[in-house]
Amino acid sequence: MMVQQPAILVLEDGRAFAGTSYGAQGETFGEAVFTTGMTGYQETLTDPSYHRQVVVQTAPQIGNTGVNDEDDESGRMWVAGYVVRDPARRPSNWRSTGDLGERLAAEGVVGISGVDTRALTRHLRSRGAMRVGVSSVDLDPASVLERVRAAPPMLGADLSAEVSTPQRYTVPAVGAHRYTVAALDLGIKRNVTRRLAERGVTTHVFPAGSAVDDLLAVSPDAVFFSPGPGDPATADGPVALAREVMSRRLPLFGICFGSQILGRALGFGTYKLGFGHRGINQPVLDRTTGKVEVTSHNHGFAVDAPRNTVIDTEFGGVEVSHVCLNDDVVEGLRALDVPAFTVQYHPEAAAGPHDADYLFDRFVELVEGTSGRDGVPPAGKKDA
Ligand SMILES: NC(=O)CC[C@H](N)C(=O)O
């Protein structure tokens, strides 16, 4: 049993909360964001898109099922800090191999428990996501506040290189190989490559700074742009790469950060949402089928594009394919003249419902449909 040490949380606007240290002792800074998922804390903590964010869990009890060896979405925990109401004193689950508080401590994640997370969430909802500090070493709010205000904001943060793989690696297809995908790792989650692999796709995962020739070297049938942390307005390299991919008419699928990058490559702007969408029960309308799906979200930025019309771009017509039913935010784009589409949310779920799993089928169908386009066999099409 860990010794209970006091800790404080101080928001950029001066509001402070007292609590108890949870996980590692120390001090940390980041952007305070809340997630409403009732389950999936392990996937959240290991999702690279949460890099530099201090995550507030609205679900009051966290850690009940411990941590296990199967649910990590990457090789480590990425959150800058962790805020919970009531951590489990004892984990209990048949898959559990450890205690969440101990793992947070082992990975150096500074957290705080005993916080009135409802009050904190309501504050962030009305004032917007903002910088925050959590400390168990300095319990003077005024002095922590000075450092909070000196910490870098999320707006303008260029973070992909900090989370991307240093070297290319390959996730083989499960069963017979059908297609080869080159994935740009801006903060990829394991469940993306798993979802592709189970559809016969071999995925080569590339570092964030890769050039189009690096991708073409594996003769891909299609390209994937991953989710990831930071402000999409800074991602000029990946935006240029997306334009190269579309000019070659290679099928392209982007998720979340990848969606924002494709949006920019098509000529749209991006903007910061007030408090973002983070949770696993967000309703999204697929306007191409009229179906509503309940989906997993983790985004603080969004694409600014007109709805209800075909938008004329340099790459031909584009339409907003998906919208969030809570606030009408653009949740997906579909190019009509080049084989490219995106979603702003997480069809790979992990955590979350599987309603949007069909998007991986849509991607594979797009690849199938473009095989042999214009009589030219696609680069890298191998005999299955
Ligand atoms: N999960 C993601 O890809 C997040 C994308 C981007 N960093 C945002 O917050 O909007």
The ligand as an ORCA input file, in Angstrom:
! r2SCAN-3c Opt
* xyz 0 1
  N      -6.768     11.299    -31.571
  C      -6.286     12.195    -32.406
  O      -5.804     11.869    -33.502
  C      -6.299     13.633    -31.980
  C      -6.013     14.611    -33.085
  C      -5.657     16.013    -32.590
  N      -4.465     15.997    -31.806
  C      -6.824     16.582    -31.805
  O      -6.746     16.686    -30.609
  O      -7.817     16.905    -32.364
*
